[in-house]
Amino acid sequence: MKYYLKSIKANGRLLLMIMAINLCIDLLVFASSLPNAEMKGYWVPTAICLVITVGVMLFFIALICVITKKNIECYRLLDEKGPCPELIEAYARARKYKLSARDHCVLASYYLAMDDPDGADSELAVAGQLQMYDVVTKVYYSELFTETRIKQRRFPEAAVMYNNYLSINGEYCRSHPGALAVEHYSNGALFQAMNGNMQGAMENLNAMEKSIKRTRKFAFTRNTALMGVYLIMRDYANADSIKDMMLKDIDTFDGFDLICDKQLVMHDIVSMQKTFDERTGDTY
């Protein structure tokens, strides 16, 4: 039951938007009926509209539950184990192995979380050969491609992809603060730091504020990117201070949705340090 409730909560803004549209229609019907207030059937059209509104809401809630049921095994594995080989197999099986470009992007994100950028690269190569029908998939693909190349330390290729999609992704992320926006601004901050532009890096980090207000756990993503910026700048005192702060806060943070969220934050911290900390023996 908890996975159904989480899915409904995750789609709460969509449901509220649908309810708002239906209520606006109800108000229009109510206003148009005012001149006939003395008539016996005055409340009939308004009551019908209210019943339709409830019916529409129940329909969309049922639709969310149907989709959740289809992915229930994936939700359970993601919650309990985090990204793992079993999750990848369950995800493909739930779609009867007929995967869209966005599905391959989702699998690529799982491989990245498993510290397997080569596996992510393979999924993105397949996604790149498929039709991407919507802007969200294009943004998702390009940001994952950029992140994968960064983790592979293929920085010039990462920068080319980031710059090629900068106008599309920037416009989308400004109007849709969320996970994709956080990833976009994180990548932007790292590239600005690589170019020696600390001000530009901080502007990207500050642009995450709307996303963090909506989802508090994104503060860890911002701080991990900030740690990366300091590492690139060879400011190890501040980098270590940010890392220590996150490690302290993570144990008391109450805004995680999944059991594996703490594990994923820890993975991101380690991955960022592995990529950019020259004290580990590798330099960018």
C-alpha positions in Angstrom: 0.0 0.0 0.0 2.8 2.4 0.8 4.1 2.3 -2.8 0.6 3.3 -4.1 0.5 6.2 -1.6 4.0 7.3 -2.6 3.0 7.3 -6.3 -0.1 9.3 -5.6 2.0 11.8 -3.5 4.6 12.0 -6.3 1.9 12.9 -8.8 0.2 15.3 -6.4 0.9 18.4 -8.4 -0.7 16.8 -11.5 -3.7 15.8 -9.5 -4.1 19.3 -8.1 -3.8 20.8 -11.6 -6.5 18.5 -12.9 -8.7 19.3 -9.9 -8.2 23.0 -10.4 -9.2 22.8 -14.1 -12.3 20.8 -13.2 -13.3 23.2 -10.4 -12.8 26.2 -12.8 -15.3 24.5 -15.2 -17.7 23.9 -12.3 -17.5 27.6 -11.3 -18.2 28.6 -14.9 -21.3 26.4 -15.0 -22.4 27.7 -11.6 -22.0 31.3 -12.8 -23.8 30.7 -16.0 -26.7 29.2 -14.0 -27.1 32.3 -11.7 -29.6 34.1 -14.0 -31.9 31.0 -13.7 -31.6 30.8 -9.9 -35.3 30.8 -9.5 -35.8 27.8 -11.7 -36.2 24.4 -10.2 -33.3 22.8 -12.1 -30.8 25.4 -11.0 -28.6 23.0 -9.0 -28.8 20.1 -11.5 -26.0 21.2 -13.9 -23.7 22.2 -11.0 -24.3 18.9 -9.3 -23.6 17.0 -12.5 -20.3 18.9 -12.9 -19.2 18.2 -9.4 -19.9 14.5 -9.9 -17.9 14.5 -13.1 -15.1 16.3 -11.2 -15.0 13.6 -8.6 -15.2 10.9 -11.3 -12.2 12.4 -13.2 -10.1 12.6 -10.0 -10.9 9.0 -9.2 -10.1 7.9 -12.8 -6.6 9.5 -12.6 -5.9 8.1 -9.1 -6.9 4.7 -10.5 -4.7 5.2 -13.5 -1.7 6.0 -11.2 -2.5 2.9 -9.1 -2.5 0.7 -12.3 0.9 2.1 -13.4 2.2 1.5 -9.8 1.0 -2.1 -9.8 2.8 -2.7 -13.1 6.0 -1.4 -11.5 5.5 -2.6 -7.9 8.5 -4.9 -8.0 10.7 -2.1 -9.3 9.5 0.2 -6.5 10.2 -2.5 -3.9 13.7 -3.3 -5.1 14.6 0.4 -5.5 13.3 1.1 -2.0 15.0 -1.8 -0.3 18.2 -2.3 -2.3 18.6 0.7 -4.5 19.9 0.4 -8.0 21.0 -3.2 -8.6 21.1 -5.8 -11.3 17.8 -7.2 -10.1 16.2 -3.8 -10.5 17.4 -3.5 -14.1 16.0 -6.9 -14.9 12.7 -6.2 -13.1 12.3 -2.8 -14.9 12.8 -4.5 -18.4 10.5 -7.3 -17.5 7.7 -5.0 -16.4 7.8 -3.5 -19.8 8.0 -6.9 -21.5 11.5 -5.9 -22.8 10.0 -3.3 -25.1 11.9 -0.3 -24.0 11.6 3.3 -25.2 14.4 5.9 -25.3 13.3 7.2 -21.9 13.3 3.6 -20.5 16.9 3.2 -21.6 17.7 6.5 -19.9 16.2 5.2 -16.7 18.4 2.1 -16.9 21.4 4.3 -17.6 20.7 6.2 -14.4 20.6 2.9 -12.5 24.0 1.9 -13.9 25.5 5.3 -12.9 24.2 4.8 -9.4 25.8 1.4 -9.4 29.1 3.1 -10.4 29.1 1.5 -13.8 29.4 4.3 -16.3 30.2 1.9 -19.1 26.9 0.1 -18.6 25.2 3.5 -18.6 27.0 4.3 -21.8 25.6 1.2 -23.5 22.1 2.1 -22.5 22.5 5.7 -23.8 23.9 4.4 -27.1 20.6 2.4 -27.6 18.5 5.4 -26.4 20.3 7.6 -29.0 19.2 5.4 -31.8 15.5 5.6 -30.8 13.0 8.3 -31.4 12.8 10.9 -28.6 9.3 12.3 -28.9 9.3 14.8 -26.0 11.5 17.5 -24.5 11.8 15.7 -21.2 13.4 12.7 -22.8 15.9 14.9 -24.7 16.8 16.7 -21.6 17.1 13.5 -19.6 19.3 11.9 -22.3 21.6 14.8 -22.7 22.2 15.3 -18.9 22.8 11.6 -18.4 25.2 11.5 -21.4 27.0 14.5 -19.9 27.2 12.9 -16.4 28.4 9.6 -17.8 31.2 11.3 -19.8 32.2 13.2 -16.6 32.4 10.0 -14.6 34.5 8.4 -17.4 36.7 11.5 -17.3 36.0 12.2 -20.9 35.5 15.9 -20.2 35.7 17.4 -23.7 32.9 15.1 -25.0 30.8 15.9 -21.9 31.3 19.6 -22.5 30.2 19.2 -26.2 27.0 17.5 -25.3 26.3 20.0 -22.5 26.8 23.0 -24.8 24.8 21.4 -27.7 21.8 21.1 -25.4 22.3 24.2 -23.3 19.5 26.3 -24.8 16.9 23.5 -24.7 17.9 22.2 -21.2 18.3 25.7 -19.8 14.8 26.8 -20.9 13.2 23.6 -19.6 15.0 23.6 -16.2 14.1 27.3 -15.6 10.4 26.4 -15.9 10.5 22.9 -14.4 12.5 22.9 -11.1 13.1 19.3 -10.2 15.6 16.4 -10.5 16.6 17.2 -14.1 17.1 20.9 -13.2 19.4 19.9 -10.3 21.4 17.7 -12.5 21.7 20.3 -15.2 22.9 23.0 -12.8 25.3 20.6 -11.1 26.9 19.8 -14.5 27.0 23.5 -15.3 28.7 24.4 -12.1 31.4 21.8 -12.7 32.1 23.0 -16.2 32.3 26.6 -15.0 34.8 25.6 -12.4 36.9 23.7 -15.0 37.0 27.0 -16.9 38.1 28.8 -13.8 34.9 30.7 -13.4 33.9 30.5 -9.8 31.2 33.1 -10.1 29.6 31.1 -12.9 29.8 28.0 -10.9 28.0 29.6 -7.9 25.3 31.0 -10.2 24.5 27.5 -11.3 24.4 26.3 -7.7 22.2 29.1 -6.7 19.8 28.3 -9.5 18.9 25.1 -7.7 17.1 26.9 -4.9 13.6 26.4 -6.4 14.2 22.7 -6.7 15.5 22.4 -3.2 12.5 24.3 -1.8 10.2 21.7 -3.4 12.4 18.6 -2.5 14.7 19.1 0.4 17.0 16.2 -0.3 18.3 18.0 -3.4 20.3 20.1 -1.0 22.7 17.2 -0.8 23.0 17.2 -4.6 23.9 21.0 -4.5 26.4 20.5 -1.8 28.0 17.5 -3.5 28.4 19.7 -6.7 29.8 22.5 -4.5 32.3 20.0 -3.1 33.2 19.1 -6.7 33.7 22.8 -7.6 36.1 23.3 -4.6 38.0 20.1 -5.6 38.4 21.4 -9.2 39.6 24.7 -7.8 42.1 22.8 -5.5 40.4 24.4 -2.5 40.6 21.3 -0.3 39.9 23.0 3.0 36.4 24.0 1.8 35.9 20.8 -0.1 36.6 18.7 3.1 34.4 21.1 5.1 31.4 20.6 2.8 31.9 16.8 2.8 32.1 16.7 6.6 29.0 18.8 6.9 27.0 16.4 4.6 28.2 13.3 6.4 27.0 14.8 9.7 23.7 16.0 8.3 22.8 12.8 6.4 22.2 10.8 9.6 19.7 13.3 11.0 18.0 14.2 7.7 14.3 13.3 7.7 13.4 14.2 4.1 14.4 11.0 2.3 11.6 9.2 0.5 13.3 5.8 0.0 15.4 3.7 2.2 18.1 3.7 -0.4 18.3 7.6 -0.6 21.0 7.8 2.0 23.0 5.2 0.1 22.6 7.2 -3.2 23.8 10.4 -1.5 26.8 8.6 -0.1 27.6 7.2 -3.6 27.4 10.7 -5.2 29.8 12.1 -2.6 32.3 9.3 -3.1 31.9 9.5 -6.9 32.5 13.2 -7.0 35.6 12.9 -4.9 36.9 10.0 -7.0 36.4 12.1 -10.2 38.0 15.4 -9.1 40.2 15.0 -6.0 43.8 15.0 -7.2 44.8 13.7 -3.8 43.4 10.3 -4.9 46.1 10.1 -7.6 43.9 11.2 -10.5 43.6 14.7 -11.8 41.1 16.0 -14.3 
